Amino acid sequence: MWLVYASLACLFFGMRGILYQWTSQKPLDRNLLLFGVYLSGTLIAVGLSLILQPEWSPAVWIGLLMGVFSFTANAAMYKGFAVGKASLIAILAGLPPVVVVIMAYALWGEALTWGQGAAFLVIISGILLIRYSSDLSLSNLKGVQWGIITLISFGITDVASKQAMLWGGETIPTLVVMYATGMVLFFVSWLLSLKKTRAQAAQASNEETVPSWSFSKTILWGLVVGISNISGMLLILPAFKYGVTGLVSAVVAMNVLIILFYARLFLKEKFNKQETAGIVFAFCGMILLRLIG
């Protein structure tokens, strides 16, 4: 059952990635957008909590940790893309399952069987092949520190999610705490960047500038994107509850396939040899997981 939850979470996170990709081409404030995404998650989670009346045990407060590291991962990833090589940041952003496997073993003694380990390696190999860029070299590692922060922060977010489930935390209250924490942090980040943005706008007042999205339009779009985000989180937490932590993380990381197929079908981008091999590896890993499960 965990594989079904993880696969559906992968689908929703893939949809989120597509929306992020489309949004990246628009003139808007990313901090404000992500505030809208987390605001959407908060409102939906609070609404579900009021309807379903789940138990608010002390375990749900680990959502604070999830929110902090989710914020850190997103902020570091955007910074990495801004100052470093996109392919390097993309590769590191695709490797949290490796961190998750190591931490799961260190914290809970959760080890993979030989079959699970083989499936894990095949899936990770596929993800790496998809994200690999042939022009990446050891001499071009600018921004690597932001990629490493992204990698570790996403990994800790997954591990914290699993810990909340192990302690008996209910999914919806945990998400209320997580999204509210991230929402506050992104709002503060937006406020801090607002002064800088206004100063830049003043300097460019005599130049031709591209109009940016308004506050309300950016927030509304963030609310829309947030629906796919919280849908994925509502599925990944039960997947962590019933499945092996590292394998769940690896399956969900395959959301890059959804984005890749979108790029092929709608943006008319062609697969190169590495991407084609990566797709084959990833699907073989999923089949292997299904066979050994």
N, C-alpha and C positions, 0 to 999 in steps of 0.2 A: 504493500500500500504506500510505503514511503516514496517509492519510485514514481508513482502516479502524482503525488503531491509535488515532488521535486520537479517533475517534467512540466507540470502546469505552471509552477512558479517560474521555471525557465522561460516558458512562453510569454508570461506577463512581463517579466523583466526584459525580454527581447522587444516587446512592444514599447516598453519604456525607453529602451535604447534607440528605437526608431524615432520616437517623438523627440528625444534629446538631439538626435542627428539632424532632424528637420529644424529644430529650434536653434541649433548652433549657427545656422545660416541667417538668422534674424537679428536685427539690431535691438538687443534688449539687455538688461542687467541680470547676469546669471545668479547673483545672490538673491535678488528679488524673485526670480523664477523659482529657485529652490525653496525659498520661503513659502511660496505658493504651493509647491509640491508637498511640503511637510505640513502646511496648514490644511490641505485637502486630507492628508492622512489622519491628522488630529481630529478633524470634524467627523470623518467617517467612522473612526475608531470610537470616538465619544458617542456618536449616534448608536452604533451597534451595542456599546456598553449599556446605554440607557434602555435599549430594547430587550437585550438578552440577560441583563443583570448578572454578569459573571462575578466570581469571587475575586476580591482584591487582596490577595495574600502578599506577604512581604517580598516574595520572589519576584513580583512584577516590577519592583523598583530597579532591577538590573537593566530595565529599559533605559534608565539614565545613562548607563555605560554604552548601551547600543546606540543611543542618540548621539552621544559625544563622539564616538569613533566613526559612526556613519557620516556625521558632519565633517570630521577631520579627513576622512577618505575622499569625500567629494571635493572639498576645498583643495586638498593636495593634488588631486588628479587634474583639476582645472588649472592650477598653478603650473603643474608639470607640462601640460599641453601648451601653456603660454610661453614658457621659457626653454623647454627642452624639445627633444626629438619625439614626434608623435608615436612612432613605431616602438621606441623604447618604453615610453609610458604605457602604451597599450599592452605590451608584453607583460610588464610588471603588474598591471591592473588585472590581468587574466590569471595570475598565479596565487591568489588567496587560498585555494584549496590545499596547496602545499603547506602553507602556514597552519591551516586548520588541522591537517593530519598530524603534524608535529605537536601542536598544542593539545589536541585531543588525546594523544598518547601520553603526554607529560602530565596532564591534569587528571585523566580518568582511566589511563591504561587501556585506551580503546585502540586496538591494533587491527589492521586489515588482514583478512585471510589471503592466501596466495592468489586465489581467483579474484578477490576484490582488489588486491594490489595491482594485479595485471590489468584489470579493467580501468582502474584509476590512472595508471601510467599511460594507457592507450588514449584515454580521454584528454589528459593533460597534454600529451604529445600533439593531439589534434588541435587543441586550442592554441598551442605555441606555433604550430605550422600556419594556422589561419592568420595569426597576428604578426608573424615574422616578416620583416622587411629586408630584402637583399642588400640594401644600402646601409644597413646598421653595422657599425664596427666598434671595437673597443676604444677607438680614438674619439668617438663621438658620443660621450656619455653625459652631456650637459642636461641638467634637470633630473639626474638619476636619483638624487636624494628625495625629490618629491614623489617619484615612482615607488621608492622603497616605503615611504610613509603611507602611500596609497595601499600598497600590498599588505602591509602589516595591519593597517586600520580596518580594511575590509575583512581580513582574517579574524581579527579580534571581535568584530561585529558578529560574525558567524558563530564564533565560539561562545560569545555572551548569549546569543540566541539559544544555543543548545543548553547552556547552563540554566537559563530561565526555565526551560522545559524540564530539566532534571530536578530542579527544586520545586516543581509543581506549579509554576506560574501559569495563569490562564493567558491564552494568546491575545485576546482583545485588550485587557488592561495593560499588558506588557507593551503593546503597540501604542496605546494612548500615551504612556510615559515616554516611549522612544520618540514618537513623532512630535510631541510637545517640546521635548528637549531640543531636537533638531530645528524645530520651527523658531524657537527663541534664539538659538545660536546664529541661524541664517539671517534673522531679522537684525540682530546686533551687527553682523558683518555688513549687511546692506547699509545700515546707518553710518558705520565707520567709513564705508567707501563712497557715501553720498557726497561728502565734502570734496573729496578728490575729484569725483566726476563733475561736480559743478565748477571746480576750478579749471578743469580741462575744457569744459564747455565755454567758459568765459574767454579763455585764450583763443579758442577757435571761432569766436563770435563773428570775426571779420572774414572768415573763410567759409567756403561751401561745405556744409556738413550733412550727413545722412540722418534724417529724423529717426529717433528711437521710439520703441513702443512706450506707451503711457504706463503709468503705475497700475491702473485698473486692468488694462489689457494684459499686462505681464502676469498679474496676480490670477486673473481668470484662466489664462492658459496654464499656469502652474497648477491650478485646481484640477484641470482636465488631465494633465500629465500625472498628477498625484493619484488618480484612480487606478492606473496601471501599476503604480509603485506599491500601493497598499494591498492591491489584489495579490501581488507576488509575495508580499510579507505574510499575508493571511494564510498562504499555502506553504511557505518555506518553514514556518515555525512547527506545524505538525509533522512536516517531513523530518525536521531535526529531532522531534520527539520520538519518532518510530524508527528512524534510519540511522545508519552509521554516519557520523558527522562529516568526515572527509569526503565520502561518496556523495552525500547530499550537496555539499559545496561544489564538487566537481560537475555534477549534473546541471546545477543551476548556472554555473559558469559557461555552459554551452549556449547561453542566450546569444552569444556572438554569432551563432549560426542563423538565428532568426534575422538579425541585422544584416548579415551577409546575403541571405536570400532576398531581403527587401531591396538591397542595393542592386542585386542582379535583375530582379523583375521590374522594378520601378525606376531606378536610376540608370539602368542599362549598363552597369559595370560588369566586366567579364572576370571570371575566376582565373587566377594564375595557377601555376602548377602547385605552389605551396598551399594555396587555399583549397584546391581540389583534394590534395592529399590529406589536408587537415579535416575536411568534411568527412572523408572516408574513415579516417582514424576515429573521429568522434562518434560516428554512428556505429562503428564496430565495437567501440567501448560500451555504448549503450546496449547493444545486442548481447555482449558478454555479461553485462550486469543483469540483464533479464534472464539469461540462461542459468547463471549461478544463483539467482534469487529464488 
